[in-house]
Amino acid sequence: MKYSPELANDYSHRREQFNETDNQLFEALESVGVKDKEVLDIGCGDGRHARHIKEMGAAHVIGIDINETMIALAREKTVNNPDVTFMVAEGTQIPTGDNSKDIVVSNFVIHYFPDASKIFGEISRVLKSGGHFVGTFNITDVEAGYEYLHNTAMPIRLGQGDASIVVQNLIKSRQEIEAAIASAGFTIEQEKELDHPNATVDDSFQDKERIHKHAVMMILKRQ
């Protein structure tokens, strides 16, 4: 999803209201070992995770995002740190070489890609053999007879009340995600369901009762 400049700024301003899964993502990164590693952050937003990963000891962190406004914010907020760089780029067309990264991280971004096989294939391309993907994303169960909802947009409300914002996620099935992971040459080292109460399917979605969204974190290893 390409946020408007207004939504991008609003998201960055309100981001701390729905950060309840961040620490678990950082703990997972610690478990695979970030120190002195080359790390890529897909969908980096305003760069908060990229900066923290550098503070955790990474050698260099590159953040990419399709949103020019987000990259401008990331650069503005990241000063005097040549080891954290940002660029506007698509996750399915990452401007870096094959087998060049030790870790790829992505926080609630995978469910924006219509074809999961393309994004996981590109992540596999840039990772070194034995490298890791550490990511959070949504998998959504769909009631029998409503399979046509797969890969359609569902509104997700981030935050609570008047301070919340609504973004559009795609409904991704477990079958699609697991098939894409396997075809890209990954093994699942860890999967964990996350408590994410500040990211809920909005009441405006007419088929809300036909689906059940799961926030998950996965650690994948490239073969």
C-alpha positions, 0 to 999 in steps of 0.5 A: 500500500502506498500511503498518501503524504497525509496518512504517512505523516499521521501514521508516523505521529501515532505509531507509538499507540500500536507498538505492542509487538515491537519488543517481540520482533527485537527479541527475535532479532536478538535470537538470530544474532544482529551484531556485525550483520548486514540487515535489510528492513522492508517497509521501513516506514519512518526508520524507527526499526532500522535505527534500533537495529543499528543500536543493537549492533548491526554493521549496516542497515538499509531501509526501503519503503515504497512511500517517498514521504516515509523515506523523507521522514526516515532520513530526517529522523536519522542524522549523523549515522552513515551506517543506516541508509534509506531508499525508495524501493519496491519490496519485489524489486530490491536494489541490492545484490544477490546473497548480500544480506545476513538478515531481512526484517519486515514489520507488518508488511508482507500482507500488502503484497498481492503475490506472496511468492514474489516477495518471499522469492526476492527476500531469498534472493538477497539473503546469504545462504543460512541467512534469516528473515524475521517478520511479522504479518497477518494471516487471515482465516476465511469461512468456507464459501468465502474463499473469494475474499483471499487477496481482497482488501480489508480495513485495519484500524490501528489504535483506538478511538478518535486517535486511530487510523485505518489502513488497507491490508490484503487477506492472506491465507496460510496456504498461500504464505506457507507455499511461498515460503517453501518455494523460496527455499526457506524453512520455518524455524519459529512461528508465534502468534502475537497479541495485537489488540491495537490492529483490528478489522474495522467495523466497516468491513461487511464480511468481518464476521466471516474472517479471523485475522491472526498476527504472527511472527516468523523466523525463517532460515534460507537454505 
